[in-house]
Amino acid sequence: MIFNYIFQNWIEITAVVLAILYLILAIKQNILCWVCGVISSVLYFFIMRTAGLYMEAYLQIFYVFMGFYGWSQWKTKTSNTSNFVVNTWNKSQHLFATSMVLILSIISAIMLRFFTDAALPFLDALVTWGAVVATYMVAKKLLENWIYWLVVDSISIFLFISRGLFPTAFLFGIYIIIIIYGYRSWSKKLQEDNALST
């Protein structure tokens, strides 16, 4: 029974394993996280299209491009003499980012409702645009990316359960745990970097 499930869902399970590796390697600030992320995203493009989560599907294309961008950012910064340190945003930057996520989510949800048969258009759009911002923040090593991911992934769990994507919902449950560890790890690194610069 379990072997049949694995056989029937091997693409989703492989994408889940690679996505977990991506997050673990990102916490460790290991550049190989971007390789795992790109391969996982390619697989998830097909998974999300099949599930009728069109915004999530096309988000995967963005993830692929961001994978290459993140790789180039991390490689360039680590090869420079100055270390690529963890940074933060101020309140106005967060206000702008969250406002844009909400505005784009509303516009996208309206378009999805009128022009597609998308499932849960607003939630699909909200997690997609939230993930776009959070992924950019990871590439820039912004500490608050972990908080954005916490919100995005919490909503995503409900979204994936509603579409029967149980391995992916389980993945995002694991993400919640890893996110807490990631935030603590990057916070510690930021404090160490600040101490060294003073």
Residue, then its C-alpha position, 0 to 999 in steps of 0.5 A: m500500500i505504502f509502496n503504491y502511494i510512493f510509486q504514484n506520487w514519486i514526483e511530489i515526494t522527490a520535490v518535497v525532499l529537495a525542498i527540505l534540502y533547500l531550506i536546510l542548506a539555506i539555513k547553513q548559508n550553503i550555496l548548494c541550496w539554490v541547486c536543490g531549489v531549482i530542481s524542486s521548483v521544476l518538479y513543482f511546476f507540473i504538480m501545481r498545474t495539475a492541481g489547478l493552482y496556476m499562480e503557484a505553478y508559475l511561481q515555480i518559474f520565478y523560483v527557478f530564475m531566483g535560484f540562478y539569481g540567488w546563486s550568483q548573489w551568494k557566489t559573488k558576495t562570498s568571493n569578495t573580500s567583504n563577507f555577505v552578511v545578514n541584513t534587515w529591512n526598516k519599517s517603511q520597506h516592510l510596509f511597502a513590501t506587504s502593501m504590494v503583496l496585498i495589492l498584487s494578490i487582489i488584482s491577480a485573484i480577480m483575474l484568476r476568478f474571471f479568466t481561469d478555473a483556478a482553485l481558491p484564487f485569492l489564497d493562491a495569489l497571496v501565497t504566490w506574491g508573498a513567496v516572491v518577496a520572501t525569495y528575494m529576501v533570501a537572495k539578499k540575506l534579509l533576516e525577516n525572510w523567515i517571518y514572511w515565510l512563516v506567514v506564507d507557509s502557514i496559509s499554504i498548508f491549508l491551500f495544499i490540503s484543500r487540493g489533496l497535496f498531502p506530501t506537500a502540506f506535510l512539507f510545509g508543516i516541516y518548513i514551519i519548524i525549520i523556519i523557527y530554527g532558521y530565524r534563530s540561526w540568522s539572528k545569531k549570525l547578524q548579532e555576531d556580524n554586528a559585534l565584529s563591526t563595532 
